[in-house]
Each structure stands twice: as structure tokens, then as C-alpha cells.
Amino acid sequence: MQLTQNNLDRLSKDILKPKFDRQQTQIGIVHLGPSAFFRAHQAWYTQQALNVKAGNWGICAIALNSNRVKQQLEPQQGLYTLVEQDNIAQYSIIGSVKEFLALQEDFSQVVSRLTATTTKIVTLTITEKGYCLDAKGRLDCNHPIIKRDLLNAERPESAIGLLFLACKIRHQQNTSP
């Protein structure tokens, strides 16, 4: 059985499920780097908050370098199972991630999400390489991806370039920070 919103009720009662109405929850958070760490922590904590007080805090997760996570979780409407292993295993269906995008194939949608007036928070979990810093902790303008971003600022490849573009567009549109 493929995990989807329509078959959550068919799962065992022992599996924790989202308590909020996913259909009514809109995206308010955009996250860059939907790694396993993000899915096991930030998405889980966001779900706990939504379970207490639902609101428009669903997550759009954006993969910067690969479309693998999108391909795996899009057919499941963003739902996935988190296993917490202690003395016994506890299974939770995580439903706080409403959308997965891949930068290379969904560039326009990514920029739209980052610049939408409904986007209130942008977070990221990327490796230290993703920040493109030099040994002194400053942006490395000689880094190949930063060089490409500087030459093509309207179609950046790095997280830093993407955030810069989104801030620029939000400013031009007079969208609140």
C-alpha cells in the first residue's frame, strides 16, 4: 500500500498520524536542503506545532542538487514514516511537508515559493560546502558555483545566490521580509 492522504485511516492505530487537516494547511515555510536530518527533526517539530495549533505553516522543501527526494516523496503527497528507536520503535507519519521541489527542474516554482507573500520563514540545512565560505568565514567569490551565480544572478545554483535573488525580488515587489 502506497502512503497517501486518502489511506492514512487504513494504517494501524499504533502509528502516529498528523492531527491537523493537511488539506486546509497552506505553505508558510520554505526549506532548502530536505535531508534526512531535516525530515527527522525540523519537519517533525513543525508537525508537533501544527498538531497543537493548526495554521498555515506547511513546508515546501527544496532540494538544491538532486531530485531524488522529490521523486521518492511526491507520489506519497509528501508523507513519509519517521521511526523513533528507543526500547521500542515508534512510527509516525510526517505530514508537515506539503511540497517537494528540485531547484534544477522547478526553478520558477522555487522562486515563486521564496517570494510569495504567504512565505513567512525560510530555513536551510545544507553542509558547510553549501555556504561557499573561504577559510576566514566570508563568502568565497572564487568558488566555482559563486562565480557562476555572479555571472547569472537571475538563475543561481547556490543557496546563497537563491536567497539573494529571493530577497531582491521581495524587495522589488515591496513584499514584507
C-alpha positions in Angstrom: 0.0 0.0 0.0 1.4 3.4 -1.0 1.3 6.0 1.7 -1.2 8.8 0.7 -3.5 11.2 2.5 -6.5 9.0 1.4 -5.3 5.9 3.1 -4.0 7.2 6.4 -7.1 5.9 8.2 -6.3 2.4 7.0 -2.9 2.3 8.9 -2.5 0.7 12.3 -3.8 2.7 15.3 -0.3 2.3 16.8 1.1 4.6 14.1 1.0 8.3 15.0 -0.6 10.4 12.2 -0.9 14.2 11.7 -3.7 15.6 13.8 -4.2 18.7 11.7 -6.1 19.0 8.4 -3.4 18.8 5.7 -5.9 19.9 3.1 -6.6 23.1 4.9 -2.9 23.8 5.8 -1.1 26.1 3.4 2.6 26.5 2.9 4.2 29.2 5.1 7.8 27.7 5.4 10.3 27.2 2.6 13.2 24.9 3.5 16.4 24.5 1.4 18.0 21.0 1.8 15.4 18.4 2.7 17.9 15.9 4.0 17.2 13.1 6.4 18.2 15.3 9.3 15.6 17.9 8.3 12.9 15.3 7.8 13.6 13.7 11.2 13.9 17.0 13.1 12.5 20.2 11.7 9.6 18.6 9.9 8.8 16.6 13.0 8.9 19.6 15.2 6.8 21.6 12.8 4.2 18.8 12.8 4.1 18.8 16.6 3.3 22.6 16.5 0.7 22.0 13.8 -0.9 19.3 15.9 -1.3 21.7 18.8 -2.5 24.7 16.8 -3.0 24.2 13.1 -2.2 27.1 10.8 -0.5 27.9 7.5 2.8 26.5 8.5 3.1 23.7 6.0 6.6 23.3 4.5 7.8 23.4 0.9 11.1 21.5 0.8 13.6 22.4 -2.0 16.4 20.1 -3.0 19.3 22.1 -4.4 21.4 19.4 -6.1 19.1 16.4 -6.8 15.5 15.5 -7.5 15.8 12.1 -5.7 13.8 13.1 -2.6 11.1 14.8 -4.7 10.8 11.6 -6.9 10.5 9.4 -3.8 8.0 11.5 -1.8 5.9 13.3 -4.4 3.9 10.1 -5.2 3.1 9.9 -1.4 1.9 13.6 -1.3 5.0 14.4 0.8 4.0 11.9 3.5 6.7 9.7 5.0 7.3 7.5 8.0 9.6 8.5 10.8 10.9 5.7 13.1 12.0 6.7 16.6 14.0 3.9 18.1 14.2 3.6 21.9 13.3 0.5 23.8 10.5 0.0 21.3 10.1 1.5 17.9 7.5 4.3 17.5 6.2 5.0 14.0 5.0 8.5 13.0 3.6 9.6 9.6 5.0 13.1 9.0 2.6 15.4 7.1 4.1 18.8 7.7 5.9 18.8 4.3 3.3 19.7 1.7 5.5 20.1 -1.3 8.9 18.9 -2.6 10.7 20.9 -5.4 14.0 20.4 -7.1 15.9 23.5 -8.0 17.1 22.4 -11.4 13.7 21.2 -12.7 11.4 23.5 -10.7 13.3 26.8 -10.8 10.4 29.1 -11.4 8.3 27.4 -8.7 11.2 27.6 -6.3 11.5 31.4 -6.8 7.7 31.8 -6.6 7.7 30.0 -3.2 10.5 32.0 -1.8 9.0 35.3 -2.9 5.3 34.5 -2.1 3.7 36.8 0.5 2.5 33.7 2.2 6.1 32.6 2.9 6.9 33.7 6.4 10.0 31.6 7.2 12.9 30.3 5.1 15.2 27.7 6.7 18.1 25.7 5.4 20.1 22.6 6.4 23.0 22.4 4.0 26.5 21.2 4.5 29.4 23.6 5.2 30.3 23.3 1.5 26.9 24.7 0.6 27.6 28.1 2.3 30.6 28.6 -0.1 32.8 30.3 2.6 36.5 30.8 2.5 38.9 30.0 5.3 38.1 33.2 7.1 34.4 32.5 7.0 33.5 35.0 4.3 31.7 34.3 1.0 34.3 32.8 -1.4 33.8 34.8 -4.5 36.3 32.4 -6.2 34.2 29.4 -5.5 33.0 27.9 -8.9 29.3 28.0 -8.1 29.5 31.5 -6.7 31.3 32.6 -9.9 28.5 31.1 -12.0 25.9 32.8 -9.8 27.6 36.2 -10.1 27.6 35.8 -13.9 24.0 34.6 -14.0 22.3 36.2 -10.9 18.8 35.6 -12.3 19.3 31.8 -12.3 21.5 31.0 -9.3 22.7 27.5 -8.4 23.8 28.0 -4.8 21.7 28.5 -1.7 23.4 31.9 -1.2 22.6 33.0 -4.7 19.0 31.8 -4.4 18.4 33.6 -1.2 19.9 36.8 -2.6 17.6 36.6 -5.7 14.6 36.0 -3.5 15.4 38.9 -1.2 16.0 41.1 -4.3 12.6 40.2 -5.8 10.8 40.5 -2.4 12.3 44.0 -2.1 11.3 45.0 -5.6 7.8 43.7 -5.0 7.6 45.5 -1.7 6.9 42.2 0.0 7.5 42.2 3.7 10.6 40.5 5.0 
